[in-house]
């Protein structure tokens, strides 16, 4: 973690600003493009590009009405953890620490949802826990794979490589890990078929799952925190071909297009099916990949 | 600057809550038709949410009766300000053909304040979208009135 030891040199400060300010704006724009493309897939016109920002600003200006203080506290914690993990990513920190900070935020979202007796919120919170249980082991196995390939959990080690991470050790293990990361990305984007705790699309919900009790500015915070998390996970996706900016953009566009396609052609799974499919295929793929990386 | 962006955003991001207060489902089908590709209200940032705590506009169809008037009132109270109410269809406006029935209270405005009335049996999707646009005007009027009240203090 060299970046922290030298203090704030201009480049570090620049990346800090990128992580703190540019990342959420990019996340919001990605959400806007996503909504337009999804609408096009359903032969609709879709909302304006800036719609996510209108939504968040409107929510920020609504009357504050919460069932208890935990909702407010937990939404701020979720926001802070998401922002911190995103900034740490841009400062090329340790993948494991980024992962733990992000996980703390994700758990606070659940704690807020479980702090009220509303059955909708309770079910949403428990399903969110199941989702966390499904993707966190996969994400950590991906990081272990990156460690085996680069010899370090530091993101700077990935940038220091002279060939793309995806091509490491005969391509196959890294491609398998990329697929596993795709599972985690689908859950983090709250897209079908893994959107069991609260869909990305409000109209698909009977109530609103894990977000039921968050309202007004606290829902806005959760929304912006979600943008941070999306940028973080897309950042991890970008690590797989981080040798040139063109490659990063192409990889991200292809990955996100695949996510939108999958979202539109699949239906929500039951939680048992989600856990079963994710653990069976995700763990199998990661173990094959890790064994390969370890052996060669 | 943030204030003016929030004001603009309120008009651009109305989230609807649709409550069927004992309608024959005619108005409900027409309301949901607004979400289909033909009308696609998401063009205007409109989302149909299922949660009063997230909603800005309450769409009510059907005549209110003595059993569900409490539900209607609760849902209205759970919505954070600023909010507006749109009553849809003959029943929502006055109780319609059921107005004299022993269990019927009447129109939605007997229980909660209604801002926009969309007539019809059922209300047409075009009329419902029109009503929502009208409601957005009321929403900005309300927020201007609130701002004026704060300034007057």
Contacts between the chains, C-beta under 8 A, distances in Angstrom:
chain1	res1	chain2	res2	distance
A	35	B	42	7.6
A	39	B	40	7.3
A	39	B	42	6.3
A	42	B	37	6.2
A	43	B	37	4.8
A	44	B	37	4.7
A	44	B	40	4.2
A	44	B	42	6.5
A	44	B	43	7.7
A	45	B	40	5.5
A	45	B	42	7.9
A	45	B	43	4.9
A	46	B	40	7.6
A	46	B	42	6.1
A	46	B	43	6.9
A	47	B	42	5.2
A	47	B	43	6.5
A	47	B	44	7.7
A	47	B	45	5.1
A	48	B	12	7.5
A	48	B	45	7.1
A	51	B	12	7.5
A	51	B	13	7.0
A	51	B	45	5.3
A	53	B	9	7.5
A	54	B	8	7.5
A	54	B	9	4.1
A	54	B	12	4.2
A	54	B	13	4.2
A	54	B	45	5.9
A	55	B	9	7.4
A	55	B	13	4.7
A	55	B	45	7.2
A	56	B	9	8.0
A	57	B	2	7.6
A	57	B	5	5.3
A	57	B	6	4.9
A	57	B	8	7.9
A	57	B	9	3.8
A	57	B	13	7.8
A	58	B	6	6.6
A	58	B	9	4.1
A	58	B	10	5.1
A	58	B	12	7.6
A	58	B	13	4.4
A	58	B	56	7.4
A	60	B	2	8.0
A	60	B	6	6.3
A	61	B	3	7.9
A	61	B	6	3.7
A	61	B	7	7.7
A	61	B	9	7.2
A	61	B	10	6.6
A	62	B	56	7.9
A	62	B	80	4.7
A	62	B	81	7.2
A	62	B	82	7.5
A	63	B	80	3.9
A	63	B	81	4.1
A	63	B	82	7.6
A	64	B	80	7.4
A	65	B	53	6.9
A	65	B	78	7.8
A	65	B	80	4.5
A	120	B	51	7.9
A	202	B	15	7.3
A	202	B	47	4.7
A	202	B	48	7.2
A	202	B	49	4.9
A	202	B	50	7.7
A	202	B	54	7.5
A	203	B	35	6.5
A	203	B	47	6.2
A	203	B	48	4.7
A	203	B	49	7.4
A	205	B	49	7.7
A	205	B	50	5.4
A	205	B	51	7.7
A	206	B	50	5.5
A	207	B	50	4.8
A	207	B	51	5.0
A	208	B	49	6.8
A	208	B	50	6.4
A	208	B	51	4.4
A	208	B	54	6.4
A	211	B	51	7.9
A	211	B	54	7.8
A	212	B	51	5.7
A	212	B	53	7.1
A	213	B	53	7.1
A	214	B	53	8.0
A	215	B	53	3.9
A	215	B	54	6.0
A	215	B	80	6.0
A	216	B	80	5.3
A	219	B	54	6.6
